[in-house]
Amino acid sequence: MTSENIAAQAATDHLPAQPYARPLDVEQARRTLDDLMARVGVDGLVAALQAPGLLAQVDQHAAAVRDAAHAAAGRLEPLALARYARSIMAAAERMGHQLPDDPDRVDWFNPGWFLLRLAAVCALAAEAGLL
């Protein structure tokens, strides 16, 4: 599901589309990635560095995210990564999951798929110097 489809669905459901609004420029994309790093990435990546199995999972997700970002933009860049992350967050919320308000309460040794995917986005953003 694309971010446009999510926004259209939110409008028809009378839900605010703004939390998953598509970043329009590089500055908005970088803010999205910075926020994601603060809410998910830092703790998720620290946990991954402490647990080889978790690190392997994040690496596998990063490969899939990299492929998706390259397909969308031809290269790894902030807009593609931020838009991808927004679509993951929106899909997760539709399935009843939300980003943690308190990162310390996440069980990183048993994370859900969407948290692994978002941690992978953060890893790629950090690796590419996009933060």
Steps between C-alpha positions, in 0.01 A plus 500: 500500500647835400500807721249662261264207549543522876424874501195446279376220727554715808296780345212265426518354851499854646839436657773762488745421221762743633700255716586313182510795264750443226816708550511754219860609523834382629474707820167338594645160414801558723273607788296183452816288506637687804174443689499135403859460617410653838187290546619165362846504351732579786368235738435248224846530354668487842305183577598356161866563570462299822318205342638340182165341412321833522776667298455237229127571490557876472757437224251287306236769531755763396567310179128501417467870587805583288344318204171687547672838530708435189188396310322819606780751452782321319724557801491519878377851582302668781167540320477136398600374845264735684210416272568132542512537879173694498330224303625238749375709795160547338464131418605404854245737649228351280593162651475640853867576563651839578845642547599483862454817701765374740784324316612340827182291501575319174605137526773511238568131543150426374412794274222499248562503127427869466749597772770294330419669170513847654827422680635396161394834352690671781808286442502587131443870567789506746727298271428733208553815707140613450438600862 
